[in-house]
Amino acid sequence: MAESNSPTIRVVSWSELFPWLSIVRAFRLAIAVRALILGAAGILLTVLVWGVIGLTFGTDPNDPKAAQTRR
């Protein structure tokens, strides 16, 4: 068999050569607009749901019995 003189192409692991690339990738993910919008929507939905729960199960401030139990 004849040996081939063509060079072998190796896969380059860029994260091993440049470890700081993972920091850049994490920063790019942290400022992703879609993730920021999804997080803001989650916070807003949480506030709204807790407000509805508070109105549903809250006590009447004019109720004298409720004022006695808060003391």
C-alpha positions in Angstrom: 0.0 0.0 0.0 1.2 3.4 -0.8 1.2 6.0 1.9 -0.7 9.2 1.3 1.3 12.5 1.6 -1.9 14.5 2.3 -1.9 16.2 5.7 -4.4 15.2 8.3 -6.9 17.9 9.3 -7.4 18.0 13.1 -10.4 19.5 14.9 -9.4 22.6 16.8 -10.9 22.9 20.3 -11.2 26.7 20.5 -12.3 26.6 24.1 -9.1 24.8 25.1 -6.9 27.3 23.2 -8.8 30.4 24.4 -10.5 29.8 27.8 -11.8 33.3 27.9 -14.2 32.5 25.0 -16.5 30.8 27.5 -16.8 34.2 29.3 -17.7 35.9 26.1 -20.3 33.3 25.3 -21.8 33.6 28.7 -22.0 37.4 28.4 -23.6 37.1 25.0 -26.2 34.8 26.5 -26.8 37.2 29.5 -27.6 40.1 27.2 -29.8 38.1 24.8 -32.9 40.2 24.1 -35.3 37.2 24.0 -34.1 36.0 27.4 -34.4 39.5 28.9 -38.0 39.9 27.6 -38.9 36.5 28.9 -37.5 37.3 32.3 -39.3 40.6 32.5 -42.6 38.9 31.5 -42.1 36.3 34.2 -41.5 39.0 36.8 -44.6 41.0 35.7 -46.7 37.9 35.7 -45.5 36.9 39.2 -46.4 40.4 40.5 -49.8 40.3 38.9 -50.7 36.8 40.2 -49.5 37.7 43.7 -51.7 40.8 43.6 -54.7 38.7 42.5 -54.0 36.2 45.3 -53.7 39.1 47.8 -57.1 40.6 46.7 -58.7 37.2 46.8 -57.5 36.0 50.2 -56.8 39.4 51.8 -58.6 40.7 54.8 -60.9 43.7 54.9 -59.1 46.6 56.6 -62.5 47.8 58.1 -63.2 44.4 59.8 -62.7 44.8 63.6 -61.9 41.1 64.0 -59.1 41.3 61.4 -57.6 44.3 63.3 -57.5 42.3 66.5 -55.7 39.3 64.9 -53.0 41.6 63.5 -52.0 43.0 66.9 
